[in-house]
Amino acid sequence: MINKILLVDDHPLLREGLGRLVGAESGLRVCGMAGDVQEALSMVESTEPDLVITDLTLPGRNGLELIKDLIATHPELPIIVLSMHDELIYAERVLRAGGRGYVMKDAPPDRLLEAIRTVLGGGVFASQTVTNHFLRALSSVKGPPAPGFPLERLTDREMEVFELIGQAKSNQDIASRLGISPRTLDAHRAHIREKLGLGDGNELTRYAIRWVEVGVIGG
């Protein structure tokens, strides 16, 4: 049996590289490649893939929104995220949205192939780091639960904005990368400051940069 794989990433060279990796595996065939959410939704209808592999950062609407759209219309379609974003923050969001696997882009190629086989076989794939993190969280809870990690209050789009701020990207660059207007970006920044209890834009920038550098705030 040949399983058809749809690849979604806005970098053509990466798509081609993934296509060669996946296409070289017995029983797998790349049935299409998309660069954004709308193209991906259209190709799902036309190619009827058995599995979708998507990045999180896409122009316009993001990969989490793609997952939610696909789960609403194709609830049995398995989806794996292949991303550079911190798995300890995003893996849970992906699984909650309906995704079935999360692989970091800097993982060995065999890790992605293992994820594909696991998910096509009906399983869920996450790294041992993510699994251990969730198990520690479950086993350490005694009595009333502690307040949630502050970044959990952010929406998926706000989390993208926050991470780009932490990478010291300019407002113009962030708006361009996410396909949003400067006014919309300003609104996201305001919501992030409010949810995290930050006073002004400078405090937000310092907080975001620290988070990107050390991977956690206030732990």
C-alpha atoms as an extended CHARMM CRD file, in Angstrom:
* protein
*
       219  EXT
         1         1  MET       CA              0.0000000000        0.0000000000        0.0000000000  PROA      1               0.0000000000
         2         2  ILE       CA              1.2470000000        3.4580000000       -0.9200000000  PROA      2               0.0000000000
         3         3  ASN       CA              0.5340000000        6.2720000000        1.5740000000  PROA      3               0.0000000000
         4         4  LYS       CA              0.1920000000        9.7430000000        0.0680000000  PROA      4               0.0000000000
         5         5  ILE       CA              1.8920000000       12.6090000000        1.9430000000  PROA      5               0.0000000000
         6         6  LEU       CA              1.1120000000       16.3290000000        1.5550000000  PROA      6               0.0000000000
         7         7  LEU       CA              3.9420000000       18.6990000000        2.5650000000  PROA      7               0.0000000000
         8         8  VAL       CA              3.1620000000       22.2410000000        3.7470000000  PROA      8               0.0000000000
         9         9  ASP       CA              6.0250000000       24.7300000000        4.1900000000  PROA      9               0.0000000000
        10        10  ASP       CA              6.6560000000       28.2020000000        2.8030000000  PROA      10              0.0000000000
        11        11  HSD       CA             10.3350000000       27.4940000000        1.9700000000  PROA      11              0.0000000000
        12        12  PRO       CA             10.6120000000       25.8210000000       -1.4730000000  PROA      12              0.0000000000
        13        13  LEU       CA             14.0810000000       24.3810000000       -0.8330000000  PROA      13              0.0000000000
        14        14  LEU       CA             12.9320000000       22.7600000000        2.4020000000  PROA      14              0.0000000000
        15        15  ARG       CA              9.8310000000       21.3660000000        0.6940000000  PROA      15              0.0000000000
        16        16  GLU       CA             11.9840000000       19.8400000000       -2.0230000000  PROA      16              0.0000000000
        17        17  GLY       CA             14.3650000000       18.3320000000        0.5160000000  PROA      17              0.0000000000
        18        18  LEU       CA             11.5060000000       16.8380000000        2.4970000000  PROA      18              0.0000000000
        19        19  GLY       CA              9.9980000000       15.5510000000       -0.7130000000  PROA      19              0.0000000000
        20        20  ARG       CA             13.1740000000       13.6710000000       -1.5670000000  PROA      20              0.0000000000
        21        21  LEU       CA             13.4320000000       12.2410000000        1.9690000000  PROA      21              0.0000000000
        22        22  VAL       CA              9.8340000000       11.0680000000        2.0950000000  PROA      22              0.0000000000
        23        23  GLY       CA              9.6920000000        9.9100000000       -1.5270000000  PROA      23              0.0000000000
        24        24  ALA       CA             12.7340000000        7.6810000000       -1.0580000000  PROA      24              0.0000000000
        25        25  GLU       CA             10.9110000000        5.6130000000        1.5790000000  PROA      25              0.0000000000
        26        26  SER       CA              9.1180000000        2.4600000000        0.5420000000  PROA      26              0.0000000000
        27        27  GLY       CA              5.3610000000        2.8240000000        0.8050000000  PROA      27              0.0000000000
        28        28  LEU       CA              5.3860000000        6.6360000000        0.8640000000  PROA      28              0.0000000000
        29        29  ARG       CA              4.6900000000        9.0800000000       -1.9610000000  PROA      29              0.0000000000
        30        30  VAL       CA              4.5210000000       12.8690000000       -1.9250000000  PROA      30              0.0000000000
        31        31  CYS       CA              1.1960000000       13.7610000000       -3.5200000000  PROA      31              0.0000000000
        32        32  GLY       CA              1.6010000000       17.5360000000       -3.2820000000  PROA      32              0.0000000000
        33        33  MET       CA              3.4210000000       20.5220000000       -1.8050000000  PROA      33              0.0000000000
        34        34  ALA       CA              1.8030000000       23.7240000000       -0.5100000000  PROA      34              0.0000000000
        35        35  GLY       CA              3.2400000000       27.0260000000        0.6600000000  PROA      35              0.0000000000
        36        36  ASP       CA              0.3650000000       28.4020000000        2.7370000000  PROA      36              0.0000000000
        37        37  VAL       CA             -2.8530000000       27.4180000000        4.4750000000  PROA      37              0.0000000000
        38        38  GLN       CA             -5.2300000000       28.1800000000        1.6240000000  PROA      38              0.0000000000
        39        39  GLU       CA             -3.1490000000       26.2360000000       -0.8820000000  PROA      39              0.0000000000
        40        40  ALA       CA             -2.9110000000       23.3440000000        1.5720000000  PROA      40              0.0000000000
        41        41  LEU       CA             -6.6830000000       23.2200000000        2.1050000000  PROA      41              0.0000000000
        42        42  SER       CA             -7.2300000000       23.1810000000       -1.6440000000  PROA      42              0.0000000000
        43        43  MET       CA             -4.6470000000       20.4280000000       -2.2000000000  PROA      43              0.0000000000
        44        44  VAL       CA             -6.1540000000       18.2510000000        0.5210000000  PROA      44              0.0000000000
        45        45  GLU       CA             -9.3770000000       18.2200000000       -1.4960000000  PROA      45              0.0000000000
        46        46  SER       CA             -7.6660000000       17.5470000000       -4.8120000000  PROA      46              0.0000000000
        47        47  THR       CA             -5.0190000000       15.0150000000       -3.7540000000  PROA      47              0.0000000000
        48        48  GLU       CA             -6.7280000000       13.2540000000       -0.7960000000  PROA      48              0.0000000000
        49        49  PRO       CA             -3.5400000000       12.6400000000        1.2080000000  PROA      49              0.0000000000
        50        50  ASP       CA             -3.1920000000        9.9780000000        3.8920000000  PROA      50              0.0000000000
        51        51  LEU       CA             -1.0290000000       12.3070000000        6.0190000000  PROA      51              0.0000000000
        52        52  VAL       CA             -0.1920000000       16.0060000000        6.1590000000  PROA      52              0.0000000000
        53        53  ILE       CA              3.1720000000       17.3380000000        7.3660000000  PROA      53              0.0000000000
        54        54  THR       CA              3.1090000000       21.0700000000        8.0730000000  PROA      54              0.0000000000
        55        55  ASP       CA              5.2670000000       23.8270000000        9.5120000000  PROA      55              0.0000000000
        56        56  LEU       CA              3.7740000000       26.1560000000       12.1120000000  PROA      56              0.0000000000
        57        57  THR       CA              5.0120000000       29.4440000000       10.6730000000  PROA      57              0.0000000000
        58        58  LEU       CA              3.2430000000       30.0640000000        7.3770000000  PROA      58              0.0000000000
        59        59  PRO       CA              2.3850000000       33.3300000000        5.5930000000  PROA      59              0.0000000000
        60        60  GLY       CA             -1.0040000000       34.6720000000        6.6290000000  PROA      60              0.0000000000
        61        61  ARG       CA             -2.7160000000       31.9970000000        8.7330000000  PROA      61              0.0000000000
        62        62  ASN       CA             -0.4850000000       29.6470000000       10.7150000000  PROA      62              0.0000000000
        63        63  GLY       CA             -0.0890000000       25.9020000000       10.9180000000  PROA      63              0.0000000000
        64        64  LEU       CA             -2.2040000000       25.5680000000       14.0580000000  PROA      64              0.0000000000
        65        65  GLU       CA             -5.0930000000       27.2090000000       12.2210000000  PROA      65              0.0000000000
        66        66  LEU       CA             -4.5540000000       24.7780000000        9.3440000000  PROA      66              0.0000000000
        67        67  ILE       CA             -4.7750000000       21.8480000000       11.7650000000  PROA      67              0.0000000000
        68        68  LYS       CA             -8.0260000000       23.1290000000       13.2540000000  PROA      68              0.0000000000
        69        69  ASP       CA             -9.5380000000       23.6700000000        9.7960000000  PROA      69              0.0000000000
        70        70  LEU       CA             -8.5430000000       20.2070000000        8.6180000000  PROA      70              0.0000000000
        71        71  ILE       CA             -9.7910000000       18.4890000000       11.7610000000  PROA      71              0.0000000000
        72        72  ALA       CA            -13.1370000000       20.2500000000       11.3220000000  PROA      72              0.0000000000
        73        73  THR       CA            -13.5540000000       18.9680000000        7.7560000000  PROA      73              0.0000000000
        74        74  HSD       CA            -11.4020000000       15.8000000000        7.7750000000  PROA      74              0.0000000000
        75        75  PRO       CA            -11.3740000000       14.5650000000       11.3900000000  PROA      75              0.0000000000
        76        76  GLU       CA             -9.6180000000       11.2980000000       10.5230000000  PROA      76              0.0000000000
        77        77  LEU       CA             -6.7550000000       12.9390000000        8.5790000000  PROA      77              0.0000000000
        78        78  PRO       CA             -3.5060000000       12.5760000000       10.5830000000  PROA      78              0.0000000000
        79        79  ILE       CA             -1.2600000000       15.6520000000       10.7910000000  PROA      79              0.0000000000
        80        80  ILE       CA              2.3670000000       15.9820000000       11.8820000000  PROA      80              0.0000000000
        81        81  VAL       CA              4.0080000000       19.3220000000       12.6350000000  PROA      81              0.0000000000
        82        82  LEU       CA              7.6520000000       19.7710000000       11.5990000000  PROA      82              0.0000000000
        83        83  SER       CA              8.8510000000       23.0070000000       13.1410000000  PROA      83              0.0000000000
        84        84  MET       CA             11.7440000000       24.9780000000       14.6030000000  PROA      84              0.0000000000
        85        85  HSD       CA              9.5500000000       26.2530000000       17.4650000000  PROA      85              0.0000000000
        86        86  ASP       CA             10.1400000000       25.0920000000       21.0500000000  PROA      86              0.0000000000
        87        87  GLU       CA              8.4200000000       21.7400000000       21.3880000000  PROA      87              0.0000000000
        88        88  LEU       CA              7.7940000000       22.1780000000       25.1240000000  PROA      88              0.0000000000
        89        89  ILE       CA              5.5600000000       25.1490000000       24.3130000000  PROA      89              0.0000000000
        90        90  TYR       CA              4.0280000000       24.1070000000       20.9920000000  PROA      90              0.0000000000
        91        91  ALA       CA              3.6980000000       20.3100000000       21.0950000000  PROA      91              0.0000000000
        92        92  GLU       CA              0.8290000000       20.4720000000       23.5600000000  PROA      92              0.0000000000
        93        93  ARG       CA             -0.9130000000       23.1480000000       21.4790000000  PROA      93              0.0000000000
        94        94  VAL       CA             -0.5480000000       20.9860000000       18.3670000000  PROA      94              0.0000000000
        95        95  LEU       CA             -1.9350000000       17.8810000000       20.0590000000  PROA      95              0.0000000000
        96        96  ARG       CA             -4.7610000000       19.8740000000       21.6130000000  PROA      96              0.0000000000
        97        97  ALA       CA             -5.6640000000       21.2540000000       18.1730000000  PROA      97              0.0000000000
        98        98  GLY       CA             -5.8910000000       17.7370000000       16.7570000000  PROA      98              0.0000000000
        99        99  GLY       CA             -2.3800000000       17.0880000000       15.4420000000  PROA      99              0.0000000000
       100       100  ARG       CA             -0.9260000000       13.6110000000       15.8790000000  PROA      100             0.0000000000
       101       101  GLY       CA              2.8140000000       14.3340000000       15.9960000000  PROA      101             0.0000000000
       102       102  TYR       CA              5.4750000000       16.9660000000       16.5970000000  PROA      102             0.0000000000
       103       103  VAL       CA              9.0440000000       16.8510000000       15.2540000000  PROA      103             0.0000000000
       104       104  MET       CA             11.7130000000       19.5400000000       15.5540000000  PROA      104             0.0000000000
       105       105  LYS       CA             13.3790000000       20.5940000000       12.2970000000  PROA      105             0.0000000000
       106       106  ASP       CA             16.8270000000       20.0140000000       13.7770000000  PROA      106             0.0000000000
       107       107  ALA       CA             16.0000000000       16.3720000000       14.5920000000  PROA      107             0.0000000000
       108       108  PRO       CA             17.6990000000       13.6070000000       12.5510000000  PROA      108             0.0000000000
       109       109  PRO       CA             15.8210000000       12.6520000000        9.3650000000  PROA      109             0.0000000000
       110       110  ASP       CA             15.0720000000        9.2160000000       10.8140000000  PROA      110             0.0000000000
       111       111  ARG       CA             13.0250000000       10.9200000000       13.5460000000  PROA      111             0.0000000000
       112       112  LEU       CA             10.5940000000       12.3140000000       10.9860000000  PROA      112             0.0000000000
       113       113  LEU       CA             10.3280000000        8.9610000000        9.2370000000  PROA      113             0.0000000000
       114       114  GLU       CA              9.6520000000        7.2940000000       12.5990000000  PROA      114             0.0000000000
       115       115  ALA       CA              6.9420000000        9.8790000000       13.2880000000  PROA      115             0.0000000000
       116       116  ILE       CA              5.3460000000        9.2210000000        9.9020000000  PROA      116             0.0000000000
       117       117  ARG       CA              5.2420000000        5.4540000000       10.4890000000  PROA      117             0.0000000000
       118       118  THR       CA              3.9180000000        5.8930000000       14.0340000000  PROA      118             0.0000000000
       119       119  VAL       CA              1.1310000000        8.2670000000       13.0310000000  PROA      119             0.0000000000
       120       120  LEU       CA              0.1280000000        6.3000000000        9.9370000000  PROA      120             0.0000000000
       121       121  GLY       CA             -0.0910000000        3.2870000000       12.2340000000  PROA      121             0.0000000000
       122       122  GLY       CA             -2.6360000000        5.0650000000       14.4030000000  PROA      122             0.0000000000
       123       123  GLY       CA             -0.2770000000        6.3230000000       17.0990000000  PROA      123             0.0000000000
       124       124  VAL       CA              0.7890000000        9.7170000000       18.4000000000  PROA      124             0.0000000000
       125       125  PHE       CA              4.4090000000       10.8450000000       18.1360000000  PROA      125             0.0000000000
       126       126  ALA       CA              6.3240000000       13.2050000000       20.4300000000  PROA      126             0.0000000000
       127       127  SER       CA              9.9410000000       13.2940000000       21.5400000000  PROA      127             0.0000000000
       128       128  GLN       CA             11.0290000000       11.7300000000       24.8130000000  PROA      128             0.0000000000
       129       129  THR       CA             11.6880000000       15.2490000000       26.1000000000  PROA      129             0.0000000000
       130       130  VAL       CA              8.0510000000       16.2160000000       25.5780000000  PROA      130             0.0000000000
       131       131  THR       CA              6.7620000000       12.9280000000       26.9870000000  PROA      131             0.0000000000
       132       132  ASN       CA              8.9120000000       13.2570000000       30.1210000000  PROA      132             0.0000000000
       133       133  HSD       CA              7.7880000000       16.8540000000       30.5750000000  PROA      133             0.0000000000
       134       134  PHE       CA              4.1100000000       15.8710000000       30.5380000000  PROA      134             0.0000000000
       135       135  LEU       CA              4.7090000000       12.8890000000       32.8300000000  PROA      135             0.0000000000
       136       136  ARG       CA              6.5730000000       15.0420000000       35.3740000000  PROA      136             0.0000000000
       137       137  ALA       CA              3.7790000000       17.5910000000       35.3090000000  PROA      137             0.0000000000
       138       138  LEU       CA              1.1700000000       14.8870000000       35.9630000000  PROA      138             0.0000000000
       139       139  SER       CA              3.1200000000       13.0850000000       38.6760000000  PROA      139             0.0000000000
       140       140  SER       CA              4.0970000000       16.2230000000       40.5990000000  PROA      140             0.0000000000
       141       141  VAL       CA              0.5740000000       17.5920000000       41.0390000000  PROA      141             0.0000000000
       142       142  LYS       CA             -0.6550000000       17.1880000000       44.6250000000  PROA      142             0.0000000000
       143       143  GLY       CA             -3.5240000000       19.2170000000       45.9850000000  PROA      143             0.0000000000
       144       144  PRO       CA             -4.7920000000       22.3100000000       44.1240000000  PROA      144             0.0000000000
       145       145  PRO       CA             -3.0920000000       22.8320000000       40.7650000000  PROA      145             0.0000000000
       146       146  ALA       CA             -0.4830000000       25.5730000000       40.5650000000  PROA      146             0.0000000000
       147       147  PRO       CA             -1.1320000000       28.6270000000       38.3820000000  PROA      147             0.0000000000
       148       148  GLY       CA             -0.4910000000       27.8970000000       34.7120000000  PROA      148             0.0000000000
       149       149  PHE       CA              2.6780000000       28.8970000000       32.9070000000  PROA      149             0.0000000000
       150       150  PRO       CA              2.0630000000       32.5200000000       31.8760000000  PROA      150             0.0000000000
       151       151  LEU       CA              2.5870000000       31.9180000000       28.1640000000  PROA      151             0.0000000000
       152       152  GLU       CA             -0.3000000000       29.4430000000       28.1870000000  PROA      152             0.0000000000
       153       153  ARG       CA             -2.5840000000       32.4720000000       28.3720000000  PROA      153             0.0000000000
       154       154  LEU       CA             -1.5470000000       33.5650000000       24.8860000000  PROA      154             0.0000000000
       155       155  THR       CA             -3.4090000000       32.5500000000       21.7470000000  PROA      155             0.0000000000
       156       156  ASP       CA             -1.5130000000       30.6870000000       19.0340000000  PROA      156             0.0000000000
       157       157  ARG       CA             -1.0240000000       33.8690000000       17.0010000000  PROA      157             0.0000000000
       158       158  GLU       CA              0.0500000000       35.8690000000       20.0650000000  PROA      158             0.0000000000
       159       159  MET       CA              2.6090000000       33.1700000000       20.8330000000  PROA      159             0.0000000000
       160       160  GLU       CA              4.0540000000       33.5300000000       17.3270000000  PROA      160             0.0000000000
       161       161  VAL       CA              4.3060000000       37.3060000000       17.7730000000  PROA      161             0.0000000000
       162       162  PHE       CA              5.8880000000       36.8970000000       21.2080000000  PROA      162             0.0000000000
       163       163  GLU       CA              8.5420000000       34.5160000000       19.9080000000  PROA      163             0.0000000000
       164       164  LEU       CA              9.4450000000       36.8060000000       16.9970000000  PROA      164             0.0000000000
       165       165  ILE       CA              9.7420000000       39.7560000000       19.3930000000  PROA      165             0.0000000000
       166       166  GLY       CA             12.1210000000       37.6130000000       21.4350000000  PROA      166             0.0000000000
       167       167  GLN       CA             14.2040000000       37.0440000000       18.3120000000  PROA      167             0.0000000000
       168       168  ALA       CA             14.6110000000       40.8420000000       18.1200000000  PROA      168             0.0000000000
       169       169  LYS       CA             12.6450000000       41.1020000000       14.8690000000  PROA      169             0.0000000000
       170       170  SER       CA             11.3530000000       44.5430000000       13.9400000000  PROA      170             0.0000000000
       171       171  ASN       CA              7.6420000000       45.2960000000       13.8390000000  PROA      171             0.0000000000
       172       172  GLN       CA              7.8200000000       45.5410000000       10.0590000000  PROA      172             0.0000000000
       173       173  ASP       CA              9.5490000000       42.1590000000        9.7980000000  PROA      173             0.0000000000
       174       174  ILE       CA              7.0610000000       40.4880000000       12.1540000000  PROA      174             0.0000000000
       175       175  ALA       CA              4.0610000000       41.8820000000       10.2850000000  PROA      175             0.0000000000
       176       176  SER       CA              5.5490000000       40.7890000000        6.9630000000  PROA      176             0.0000000000
       177       177  ARG       CA              6.3960000000       37.2730000000        8.1750000000  PROA      177             0.0000000000
       178       178  LEU       CA              2.9180000000       36.7010000000        9.5820000000  PROA      178             0.0000000000
       179       179  GLY       CA              1.0600000000       38.4510000000        6.7590000000  PROA      179             0.0000000000
       180       180  ILE       CA             -0.7040000000       40.8990000000        9.0790000000  PROA      180             0.0000000000
       181       181  SER       CA             -1.0560000000       44.6800000000        9.1410000000  PROA      181             0.0000000000
       182       182  PRO       CA              0.9480000000       46.9220000000       11.5310000000  PROA      182             0.0000000000
       183       183  ARG       CA             -2.3320000000       47.8110000000       13.2370000000  PROA      183             0.0000000000
       184       184  THR       CA             -3.1330000000       44.1410000000       13.8570000000  PROA      184             0.0000000000
       185       185  LEU       CA              0.3820000000       43.6060000000       15.1640000000  PROA      185             0.0000000000
       186       186  ASP       CA             -0.0360000000       46.5130000000       17.5880000000  PROA      186             0.0000000000
       187       187  ALA       CA             -3.2410000000       44.9140000000       18.8620000000  PROA      187             0.0000000000
       188       188  HSD       CA             -1.4620000000       41.5830000000       19.3950000000  PROA      188             0.0000000000
       189       189  ARG       CA              1.3460000000       43.3180000000       21.2860000000  PROA      189             0.0000000000
       190       190  ALA       CA             -1.1760000000       45.0970000000       23.5150000000  PROA      190             0.0000000000
       191       191  HSD       CA             -3.0030000000       41.8500000000       24.2830000000  PROA      191             0.0000000000
       192       192  ILE       CA              0.2690000000       40.0890000000       25.0980000000  PROA      192             0.0000000000
       193       193  ARG       CA              1.3170000000       42.8600000000       27.5010000000  PROA      193             0.0000000000
       194       194  GLU       CA             -2.0620000000       42.7200000000       29.2090000000  PROA      194             0.0000000000
       195       195  LYS       CA             -2.0700000000       38.9210000000       29.5780000000  PROA      195             0.0000000000
       196       196  LEU       CA              1.5040000000       38.8040000000       30.8820000000  PROA      196             0.0000000000
       197       197  GLY       CA              1.1430000000       41.8640000000       33.1180000000  PROA      197             0.0000000000
       198       198  LEU       CA              3.8660000000       43.8430000000       31.3510000000  PROA      198             0.0000000000
       199       199  GLY       CA              3.9790000000       47.6310000000       31.5220000000  PROA      199             0.0000000000
       200       200  ASP       CA              5.1640000000       48.7830000000       28.1090000000  PROA      200             0.0000000000
       201       201  GLY       CA              6.7050000000       47.7050000000       24.8270000000  PROA      201             0.0000000000
       202       202  ASN       CA             10.2650000000       47.8110000000       26.1910000000  PROA      202             0.0000000000
       203       203  GLU       CA              9.3540000000       45.5000000000       29.0560000000  PROA      203             0.0000000000
       204       204  LEU       CA              7.6640000000       43.1390000000       26.5960000000  PROA      204             0.0000000000
       205       205  THR       CA             10.7930000000       43.0780000000       24.4250000000  PROA      205             0.0000000000
       206       206  ARG       CA             13.0910000000       42.3630000000       27.3820000000  PROA      206             0.0000000000
       207       207  TYR       CA             10.7820000000       39.5990000000       28.6390000000  PROA      207             0.0000000000
       208       208  ALA       CA             10.4880000000       37.9820000000       25.2050000000  PROA      208             0.0000000000
       209       209  ILE       CA             14.2370000000       38.1030000000       24.5540000000  PROA      209             0.0000000000
       210       210  ARG       CA             14.9470000000       36.5230000000       27.9220000000  PROA      210             0.0000000000
       211       211  TRP       CA             12.4350000000       33.7670000000       27.2000000000  PROA      211             0.0000000000
       212       212  VAL       CA             14.0310000000       32.9970000000       23.8230000000  PROA      212             0.0000000000
       213       213  GLU       CA             17.5210000000       32.9710000000       25.3700000000  PROA      213             0.0000000000
       214       214  VAL       CA             16.8050000000       30.6720000000       28.3120000000  PROA      214             0.0000000000
       215       215  GLY       CA             13.6510000000       28.9070000000       27.1450000000  PROA      215             0.0000000000
       216       216  VAL       CA             11.5740000000       29.6570000000       30.2330000000  PROA      216             0.0000000000
       217       217  ILE       CA             10.4480000000       32.6570000000       32.2840000000  PROA      217             0.0000000000
       218       218  GLY       CA              9.9350000000       32.7120000000       36.0010000000  PROA      218             0.0000000000
       219       219  GLY       CA             10.3200000000       28.9720000000       36.4710000000  PROA      219             0.0000000000
